[in-house]
Every structure is written in C-alpha cells, then in structure tokens.
Amino acid sequence: MNKRKIPVYTLTGFLGSGKTTILLNMLEKVKQQGLEPGIILNEIGSMNVEGHFFQKNRVIELLDGCICCSIKEDLKEGLNKIKKEATVDLLFIEGTGIANPKEIIDVITDIPFIDSFEIYSIISVIDSSCFLEYKSIFSSSKEIRSLLDEQLENGTLIIVNKMDLVDDKIREKIRKKIDEQIKHKVVKVQTSMGKVDPELLLKKRVDSITISARKGELGTLTKHQHRNHSIQVIKINNIPAINLKLFEKWLQTVSAQIVRGKGVLYASNKGRRMFHFQFSSKQVLFSELESESDIEPCIILIGYAGSGENIESSFWKEVVHRNMPV
C-alpha cells in the first residue's frame, strides 16, 4: 500500500498582491471540511507582522530571507519537521513577494521529499493596480520583470487580483500582456479583494506520474496519472545501472519538454558507482557519491503537461534497452 502524500499548495506573487488574503480563504474552507492544514510562511524581515492571522494553525515561520535562495535549507528543515510529525492533511507554502516558485518546486520534488509531498497547485497572484508598471522597462528593473515572468509562467492558477482598482482599458491591457506571455493552457481568474471560490483554489492542477518497471519485466510500465495541466512531475523508479553518456544524450533529446531534472543513478560505464545528477538549462552535471547511499536509484523530471507518455517510452528504449547486453 502506497504511503499517503501530503498535498502542497504554493502561493506566489509580487509584494502586496494579496497572497495572504487568498491563503486565509483557503484555510477557512479546509477547516470546514475537517482537515488539518500545515502552513509555511516566509518573510524577508525578522518579524511576520501578519502572524496573528494564523495563531490557531500549525505554522512554521521562515524569517530573514527568501526560501528560494538564502534560506532554502530552512525550507527543507521545515518540510522535514512536517514529514516526521505527520499530523497535517495538507500544506500551504506562502513565499515572499520576491520568491521564485521554480526554486520552491525544486525543493518539494527533491529525493528526500517527493515520496512524502505532492504539489497540487502553484497559485500566482497578480496586483492589477501595479502590474503594467512592474512590467514596463521604463518604470521597473530587469530583475523585477524577470521575477514576475517566473511567477506567471510557473503558475498553474493565475489570480488577477485588485481588479476594482483599475478601469476597463487597463484590464484589457493586463489580459493581453498575460496572454502574450502565457502560451500554455492555464486557468486565469479576475477578482477583487482576493475573493475566489475556495473549490477553485483547492483544485489539483499539477500532474503526477510515477513510472516503474515491474519486477522481471524490464520496460513494462505501471503508472498513475492525473489530468493534464501546465506542469507535470515525473518520477522513474526501479532503474538498473545505465550508461551515463547515453543518459546525457537522451536528456538533450527531451530537453524541450523538461524544465528540470535530478536524481541518483548507478553508472554501468563507471564500475556501477552511484552518481547524483542535476539537469537545468539544457546542461547536465554528474557528481559521484563518495559513500554508499541507501537512496534507491530514481529520476525526477519536471516538465510540461502531456510529456510523460513520450518520456517514459523513450527513456526505456534509448537508455535502458540500449545499455543491456545482447
């Protein structure tokens, strides 16, 4: 029987966009359903001035930095605490206004956590009253524009908030800007004061697919797949020793479908030694593990929805089967 994974909802959005209001809305709904939520709150400063909103909840506060960079290890520590306590039914992570959701996803899908947590949605919140200003090359920095792009492009649900503060002309400009940038299919909701149907907020919007070779039937796959959305997390288990050169070549062939990759492998062309690999920006880095690890070989790939079918078949054909003795 598979261990239950804790659903994770990540809220992202620039400073003042309304993330906390939306989070409180979600918390009220899950409590009505009799569920126990866990919350990880991140603030750049040394104090969370909104902490009083969450006094009756299981809260882990991460202060003095951003969980996607300077205090990334604190996020891992917080996840470990929740994993060990096993007292929450689902987890909400609210990043700072300058958090890059891609880095948060990277931590949750890492080997120590992928079998305990499952990303359900990345909710990106936009402040309509400032959006066009932030996106303008004349009134904002390149760093801010790049961050907004990351927050938008990694969102599986986009909340265009504070619509009551802009007129119809501005609303149309915002809609066009978002549509120009977001090419993949993603739900967009226009609202004011963070008022969004909680059922819409809590809907699962990230695919999960686990691929394993059945014992004694290499290449015959069992899998569990949810409906297609913009992001898909693929985990490949039960991997035999493989040729790292073949594997690197294969990664390049599927790089258009993959945002990020990582995992642990036995290398058939390196004396069956164990290696950790990282793949991003079409570059792969292998590092040999100095001592034997109790981690089972696995590959974790973060890609676009619908890519799982092609990836699963090509991996076994181009990497595993080619590596097997004739």
GUBAMI-207073 format. One line per 3 residues: number of its first residue (from 0); their letters; for each residue x, y negated, z negated of C-alpha. Coordinates in steps of 0.2 Angstrom, whole numbers, plus 2048, in hexadecimal, padded with zeros to 3 digits. Example, Ala and Ser with C-alpha at 12.3 -4.5 7.8 and 13.67 -1.06 7.14 Angstrom:
<atoms>
0> AS> 83E:816:7D9; 844:805:7DC
</atoms>
This chain:
<atoms>
0> MNK> 800:800:800; 807:7EF:805; 80A:7E2:7F8
3> RKI> 7FF:7D3:7F8; 807:7C4:7FF; 803:7B3:7F7
6> PVY> 7FC:7A7:804; 805:797:806; 7FF:786:80C
9> TLT> 80B:778:80F; 806:766:810; 811:75A:81A
12> GFL> 80F:748:81F; 818:738:81E; 818:72D:80E
15> GSG> 806:727:809; 7FD:732:816; 7F1:73A:80A
18> KTT> 7F9:74B:806; 7F5:74B:7F4; 7E2:747:7F6
21> ILL> 7E0:755:803; 7EA:761:7F7; 7DE:75C:7E9
24> NML> 7CF:760:7F4; 7D6:771:7F8; 7D9:775:7E6
27> EKV> 7C7:771:7E1; 7C1:77D:7EE; 7CD:78C:7E9
30> KQQ> 7C8:78A:7D7; 7B6:78B:7DC; 7BA:79B:7E4
33> GLE> 7C2:7A2:7D4; 7D3:7A2:7DA; 7E3:79D:7D1
36> PGI> 7EE:790:7DB; 800:78D:7D9; 807:77C:7DE
39> ILN> 819:776:7E2; 81A:763:7E2; 829:75A:7E9
42> EIG> 82E:748:7E5; 83D:73F:7EB; 83E:735:7DA
45> SMN> 840:73B:7C9; 82E:73A:7C4; 81E:740:7CC
48> VEG> 812:732:7C9; 803:73D:7CF; 807:74B:7C3
51> HFF> 7F8:748:7B9; 7EC:74E:7C7; 7F3:75F:7C5
54> QKN> 7F4:761:7B2; 7E8:771:7B2; 7F2:77A:7BF
57> RVI> 801:785:7C1; 80D:777:7C7; 820:778:7CB
60> ELL> 827:766:7CD; 836:764:7D8; 83D:752:7D5
63> DGC> 84C:748:7DB; 84D:74E:7EC; 845:756:7FB
66> ICC> 841:768:7FC; 846:769:80E; 858:764:80B
69> SIK> 860:75E:7FA; 856:769:7EF; 852:777:7FA
72> EDL> 859:783:7ED; 84D:77C:7E0; 83F:782:7EC
75> KEG> 846:793:7ED; 847:793:7DA; 835:78E:7D9
78> LNK> 82F:79B:7E5; 839:7A8:7DB; 830:7A3:7CB
81> IKK> 81F:7A5:7D3; 823:7B5:7DB; 829:7BD:7CA
84> EAT> 81A:7B6:7C0; 80D:7BC:7CD; 7FF:7B3:7C5
87> VDL> 7F9:7A8:7D4; 7EE:7AC:7E2; 7F4:79F:7EE
90> LFI> 802:792:7EF; 802:780:7F5; 812:777:7F9
93> EGT> 811:764:7FB; 821:75D:801; 827:74B:800
96> GIA> 823:73F:80E; 834:742:816; 833:755:815
99> NPK> 836:75E:825; 829:76D:825; 835:778:830
102> EII> 841:779:821; 833:77E:815; 82D:78B:821
105> DVI> 83F:791:822; 840:794:810; 82F:79D:80E
108> TDI> 833:7A9:81D; 845:7AD:816; 849:7BF:811
111> PFI> 846:7BD:7FE; 835:7B6:801; 82D:7BC:811
114> DSF> 826:7CC:809; 81E:7C2:7FA; 817:7B2:803
117> EIY> 80E:7AF:813; 80C:79E:81B; 7FA:79B:81F
120> SII> 7FA:789:825; 806:77A:827; 7FA:76B:825
123> SVI> 801:75B:82C; 7F9:74B:826; 7FA:73B:830
126> DSS> 7F7:729:82A; 7ED:721:838; 7F1:70F:832
129> CFL> 804:711:834; 806:71F:841; 808:714:850
132> EYK> 814:709:847; 81F:718:841; 81F:71F:852
135> SIF> 825:70F:85A; 837:70C:85F; 835:6FA:85B
138> SSS> 82F:6FC:849; 837:70C:842; 847:716:842
141> KEI> 84B:725:84C; 84C:72F:83C; 83A:72B:838
144> RSL> 834:72E:849; 83D:73F:84A; 836:744:839
147> LDE> 824:740:83E; 827:74A:84E; 82C:759:843
150> QLE> 81D:757:837; 811:757:846; 819:764:851
153> NGT> 81A:771:842; 808:76E:83C; 7FB:77B:83F
156> LII> 7ED:76F:839; 7EF:75C:83C; 7E5:750:831
159> VNK> 7E4:73F:838; 7E0:736:828; 7DB:724:824
162> MDL> 7D1:722:834; 7C6:715:82B; 7D5:709:82B
165> VDD> 7D6:708:83E; 7CB:703:84D; 7C5:70D:85C
168> KIR> 7D4:707:867; 7E1:70C:85A; 7D8:71D:858
171> EKI> 7D9:720:86A; 7EC:71C:86B; 7EF:728:85C
174> RKK> 7E6:736:865; 7EF:734:875; 800:733:86C
177> IDE> 7FD:743:862; 7F6:74C:872; 805:747:87C
180> QIK> 811:74E:86F; 807:75D:869; 806:769:878
183> HKV> 801:779:86F; 7F0:77C:869; 7ED:775:858
186> VKV> 7DE:76F:84E; 7DD:75D:84B; 7D1:755:83F
189> QTS> 7CD:742:83D; 7C8:73C:82C; 7C8:72F:81F
192> MGK> 7CE:72F:80D; 7D3:741:80F; 7C2:748:811
195> VDP> 7C3:759:81A; 7B9:768:819; 7C3:774:80C
198> ELL> 7BE:783:817; 7C7:77B:825; 7D6:777:81A
201> LKK> 7D8:789:813; 7D6:792:824; 7E5:79D:828
204> RVD> 7EE:795:837; 7FF:79E:838; 801:7AF:840
207> SIT> 80A:7BD:837; 810:7CC:840; 81A:7DA:839
210> ISA> 822:7E7:845; 829:7F7:83F; 82F:807:847
213> RKG> 826:816:841; 832:823:839; 838:82E:846
216> ELG> 830:825:854; 83C:817:859; 833:809:863
219> TLT> 822:80F:85E; 81B:800:855; 80E:7FC:848
222> KHQ> 809:7EB:845; 7FD:7DF:83C; 7F8:7CF:845
225> HRN> 7EC:7C1:842; 7E5:7B4:84E; 7F0:7AA:859
228> HSI> 7F5:799:853; 803:78D:856; 810:796:84B
231> QVI> 814:7A8:84A; 81F:7B1:83D; 826:7C1:843
234> KIN> 82F:7CE:838; 837:7DD:840; 83B:7EB:833
237> NIP> 843:7FC:834; 851:7F7:83F; 85F:803:843
240> AIN> 871:7FD:846; 872:7F2:855; 87F:7EA:860
243> LKL> 880:7D8:85B; 886:7D3:86D; 876:7DA:874
246> FEK> 86C:7D2:866; 873:7C1:869; 870:7C3:87C
249> WLQ> 85E:7C8:879; 85B:7B9:86D; 860:7AD:87B
252> TVS> 854:7B5:887; 845:7B2:87A; 84C:7A1:874
255> AQI> 83E:798:87D; 831:7A1:872; 83B:7A0:861
258> VRG> 83E:791:856; 848:79A:849; 84F:7AB:845
261> KGV> 858:7B3:836; 85B:7C4:82F; 867:7D2:82A
264> LYA> 86D:7DF:836; 879:7EE:837; 885:7EC:845
267> SNK> 888:7FB:84F; 897:7F3:858; 89F:7ED:848
270> GRR> 8A1:7FE:83E; 88E:7FD:838; 893:7EE:82D
273> MFH> 884:7E3:827; 883:7D2:82E; 877:7C3:82A
276> FQF> 872:7B9:839; 86B:7A7:83C; 863:7A1:84C
279> SSK> 85E:78F:850; 85F:783:85E; 864:792:86A
282> QVL> 873:795:85F; 876:7A5:855; 882:7A7:847
285> FSE> 887:7B8:83F; 890:7B9:82E; 895:7CA:827
288> LES> 88F:7CE:815; 89E:7D1:80A; 895:7DF:800
291> ESD> 888:7EC:802; 877:7E4:801; 867:7EC:7FB
294> IEP> 85D:7E2:808; 856:7ED:816; 85A:7E8:827
297> CII> 84D:7DC:82F; 84B:7CE:83B; 840:7BF:838
300> LIG> 83B:7B4:846; 831:7A4:846; 829:7A1:857
303> YAG> 81A:79B:861; 809:7A3:860; 807:7B2:86C
306> SGE> 81A:7B5:86D; 819:7C5:862; 814:7D1:870
309> NIE> 822:7CD:87B; 82F:7CC:86E; 82B:7DC:866
312> SSF> 82C:7E6:876; 83C:7DD:87D; 845:7DF:86C
315> WKE> 843:7F2:86C; 846:7F4:87F; 855:7E7:881
318> VVH> 85E:7EA:870; 859:7FA:867; 857:806:876
321> RNM> 866:800:87F; 871:802:870; 86C:815:86E
324> PV> 877:822:874; 871:82B:884
</atoms>
